Structures are given as C-alpha cells and as structure tokens.
Amino acid sequence: MKKTYTYLKDLPVSDQDVPPDSILSQTVFEDGGVKVILFSFAPEQELSEHTASVPAILHFLDGNAHLVLGEEEQEAGPGTWVHMPANLPHSIFAKSNLTMLLYLLEQ
C-alpha cells in the first residue's frame, strides 16, 4: 500500500532548547499546496514587520505573543489561530517562550 499521508507523532511544542536571544525555525512539511514551518522563540524575540507573498496561517501552540496584523494589535496564546491574506504587514513579539506553526498556502 502506498503511503498517502504524513504522520508526525511528536511535534516539539514547549520543551525545545531555544538559545537566549534566538528564534529557531524548521520546515516540518512541504508539498505543492502548503509549507509548514515550526518556529520556537526565546522570550522577547521578534519577527519585525514583514509580509508574505502568499496567504498564511499562524497557529500558536505554546507561550504568549503580541501581534501586529496590518493596523491592529492582538494578543496570542496557546490555541490562537490567525489567517492572513497575502501581503498583509505583520509582526510577532514573543512575551515568553513561544512555539508557533506557520502555514504558507499556495494560491
């Protein structure tokens, strides 16, 4: 039987060793329709304002963050889920150790 799925039994969520003053990222899945990247932030680390050329989803798994989405500010915690259209300016500031999945969606 040909494998038609991807199964990750133990996606690291909170116990990752993130060096101080660092952000780690690792692609965990990629096919023609979506690229999924796991981000782990040390406290007070930031992805400064930027845009993505494709629609994206932010899914926060652990920790707390301050988000800027376009002109609006939001707070994020475990379970927060955000869909962003392509080219939306956004930034992420980790208020604590933070683990987040980023889904980049093909148009």
Contact map, one row per residue, 1 for C-alpha under 8 A:
11100000000000000000000000000000000000000000000000000000000000000000000000000000000000000000000000000000000
11110000000000000000000000000000000000000000000000000000000000000000000000000000000000000000000000000000000
11111000000000000000000000000000000000000000000000000000000000000000000000000000000000000000000000000000000
01111100000000000000000000000000000000000000000000000000000000000000000000000000000000000000000000000000000
00111110000000000000000000000000000000000000000000000000000000000000000000000000000000000000000000000000000
00011111000000000000000000000000000000000000000000000000000000000000000000000000000000000000000000000000000
00001111100000000000000000000000000000000000000000000000000000000000000000000000000000000000000000000000000
00000111111000000000000000000000000000000000000000000000000000000000000000000000000000000000000000000000000
00000011111000000000000000000000000000000000000000000000000000000000000000000000000000000000000000000000000
00000001111100000000000000000000000000000000000000000000000000000000000000000000000000000000000000000000000
00000001111110000000000000000000000000000000000000000000000000000000000000000000000000000000000000000000000
00000000011111110000000000000000000000000000000000000000000000000000000000000000000000000000000000000000000
00000000001111110000000000000000000000000000000000000000000011000000000000000000000000000000000000100000000
00000000000111110000000000000000000000000000000000000000000001000000000000000000000000000000000011100000000
00000000000111111000000000000000000000000000000000000000000000000000000000000000000000000000000000000000000
00000000000111111100000000000000000000010000000000000000000000000000000000000000000000000000000000000000000
00000000000000111110000000000000000000000000000000000000000000000000000000000000000000000000000000000000000
00000000000000011111011100000000000000011100000000000000000000000000000000000000000000000000000000000000000
00000000000000001111111000000000000000000100000000000000000000000000000000000000000000000000000000000000000
00000000000000000111110000000000000000000110000000000000000000000000000000000000000000000000000000000000000
00000000000000000011111000000000000000000111100000000000000000000000000000000000000000000000000000000000000
00000000000000000111111100000000000000001100100000000000000000000000000000000000000000000000000000000000000
00000000000000000110111110000000000000111100100000000000000000000000000000000000000000000000000000000000000
00000000000000000100011111000000000000111000000000000000000000000000000000000000000000000000000000000000000
00000000000000000000001111100000000011110000000000000000000000000000000000000000000000000000000000000000000
00000000000000000000000111110000000011100000000000000000000000000000000000000000000000000000000000000000000
00000000000000000000000011111100001111000000000000000000000000000000000000000000000000000000000000000000000
00000000000000000000000001111100001111000000000000000000000000000000000000000000000000000000000000000000000
00000000000000000000000000111110011110000000000000000000000000000000000000000000000000000000000000000000000
00000000000000000000000000111111111100000000000000000000000000000000000000000000000000000000000000000000000
00000000000000000000000000001111111000000000000000000000000000000000000000000000000000000000000000000000000
00000000000000000000000000000111110000000000000000000000000000000000000000000000000000000000000000000000010
00000000000000000000000000000111111000000000000000000000000000000000000000000000000000000000000000000000110
00000000000000000000000000001111111100000000000000000000000000000000000000000000000000000000000000000011110
00000000000000000000000000111110111110000000000000000000000000000000000000000000000000000000000000000011100
00000000000000000000000000111100011111000000000000000000000000000000000000000000000000000000000000001111000
00000000000000000000000011111000001111100000000000000000000000000000000000000000000000000000000000001110000
00000000000000000000000011110000000111110000000000000000000000000000000000000000000000000000000000111100000
00000000000000000000001111000000000011111000000000000000000000000000000000000000000000000000000001111100000
00000000000000010100001110000000000001111100000000000000000000000000000000000000000000000000000011110000000
00000000000000000100011100000000000000111110100000000000000000000000000000000000000000000000010011100000000
00000000000000000111111000000000000000011111100000000000000000000000000000000000000000000000010111000000000
00000000000000000001100000000000000000001111100000000000000000000000000000000000000000000000011111000000000
00000000000000000000100000000000000000000111110000000000000000000000000000000000000000000000111100000000000
00000000000000000000111000000000000000001111111000000000000000000000000000000000000000000000111000000000000
00000000000000000000000000000000000000000001111100000000000000000000000000000000000000000011110000000000000
00000000000000000000000000000000000000000000111111000000000000000000000000000000000000000011100000000000000
00000000000000000000000000000000000000000000011111000000000000000000000000000000000000000111100000000000000
00000000000000000000000000000000000000000000001111100000000000000000000000000000000000001111000000000000000
00000000000000000000000000000000000000000000001111110000000000000000000000000000000000001110000000000000000
00000000000000000000000000000000000000000000000011111000000000000000000000000000000001111100000000000000000
00000000000000000000000000000000000000000000000001111111000000000000000000000000000001110000000000000000000
00000000000000000000000000000000000000000000000000111110000000000000000000000000000001100000000000000000000
00000000000000000000000000000000000000000000000000011111000000000000000000000000000011100000000000000001111
00000000000000000000000000000000000000000000000000011111100000000000000000000000001111100000000000000001111
00000000000000000000000000000000000000000000000000010111110000000000000000000000001111000000000000000111100
00000000000000000000000000000000000000000000000000000011111000000000000000000000111100000000000000001111100
00000000000000000000000000000000000000000000000000000001111100000000000000000001111000000000000000011110000
00000000000000000000000000000000000000000000000000000000111110000000000000000011110000000000000000011100000
00000000000000000000000000000000000000000000000000000000011111100000000000011111100000000000000001111000000
00000000000010000000000000000000000000000000000000000000001111100000000000001111000000000000000001111000000
00000000000011000000000000000000000000000000000000000000000111110000000000001110000000000000000011110000000
00000000000000000000000000000000000000000000000000000000000111111000000000001100000000000000011111100000000
00000000000000000000000000000000000000000000000000000000000001111100000000111100000000000000011111000000000
00000000000000000000000000000000000000000000000000000000000000111110000000111000000000000001111101000000000
00000000000000000000000000000000000000000000000000000000000000011111000011110000000000000001111000000000000
00000000000000000000000000000000000000000000000000000000000000001111100011110000000000000111100000000000000
00000000000000000000000000000000000000000000000000000000000000000111111111000000000000001111000000000000000
00000000000000000000000000000000000000000000000000000000000000000011111111000000000000011110000000000000000
00000000000000000000000000000000000000000000000000000000000000000001111100000000000000011100000000000000000
00000000000000000000000000000000000000000000000000000000000000000001111110000000000000000000000000000000000
00000000000000000000000000000000000000000000000000000000000000000001111111000000000000000000000000000000000
00000000000000000000000000000000000000000000000000000000000000000111101111100000000000000000000000000000000
00000000000000000000000000000000000000000000000000000000000000000111100111110000000000000000000000000000000
00000000000000000000000000000000000000000000000000000000000000011110000011111000000000000000000000000000000
00000000000000000000000000000000000000000000000000000000000100011110000001111101000000000000000000000000000
00000000000000000000000000000000000000000000000000000000000111111000000000111111000000000000000000000000000
00000000000000000000000000000000000000000000000000000000000111110000000000011111000000000000000000000000000
00000000000000000000000000000000000000000000000000000000001111000000000000001111100000000000000000000000000
00000000000000000000000000000000000000000000000000000000011110000000000000011111110000000000000000000000000
00000000000000000000000000000000000000000000000000000000111100000000000000000011111000000000000000000000000
00000000000000000000000000000000000000000000000000000000111000000000000000000001111100000000000000000000000
00000000000000000000000000000000000000000000000000000011110000000000000000000000111110000000000000000000000
00000000000000000000000000000000000000000000000000000011100000000000000000000000011111010000000000000000000
00000000000000000000000000000000000000000000000000000111000000000000000000000000001111110000000000000000000
00000000000000000000000000000000000000000000000000111111000000000000000000000000000111110000000000000000000
00000000000000000000000000000000000000000000000000111110000000000000000000000000000011111000000000000000000
00000000000000000000000000000000000000000000000000110000000000000000110000000000000111111100000000000000000
00000000000000000000000000000000000000000000000011100000000000000001110000000000000000111110000000000000000
00000000000000000000000000000000000000000000000111100000000000000011110000000000000000011111000000000000000
00000000000000000000000000000000000000000000011111000000000000000011100000000000000000001111100000000000000
00000000000000000000000000000000000000000000011110000000000000001111000000000000000000000111110000000000000
00000000000000000000000000000000000000000001111100000000000000001110000000000000000000000011111000000000000
00000000000000000000000000000000000000001111110000000000000000111100000000000000000000000001111111000000000
00000000000000000000000000000000000000000011100000000000000000111100000000000000000000000000111111000000000
00000000000000000000000000000000000000000111000000000000000000111000000000000000000000000000011111000000000
00000000000001000000000000000000000000011110000000000000000001110000000000000000000000000000011111100000000
00000000000001000000000000000000000000111110000000000000000111111000000000000000000000000000011111110000000
00000000000011000000000000000000000001111000000000000000000111100000000000000000000000000000000011111000000
00000000000000000000000000000000000001110000000000000000011111000000000000000000000000000000000001111100000
00000000000000000000000000000000000111100000000000000000111110000000000000000000000000000000000000111110000
00000000000000000000000000000000000111100000000000000001111000000000000000000000000000000000000000011111000
00000000000000000000000000000000011110000000000000000001110000000000000000000000000000000000000000001111100
00000000000000000000000000000000011100000000000000000111100000000000000000000000000000000000000000000111110
00000000000000000000000000000000111000000000000000000111100000000000000000000000000000000000000000000011111
00000000000000000000000000000001110000000000000000000110000000000000000000000000000000000000000000000001111
00000000000000000000000000000000000000000000000000000110000000000000000000000000000000000000000000000000111
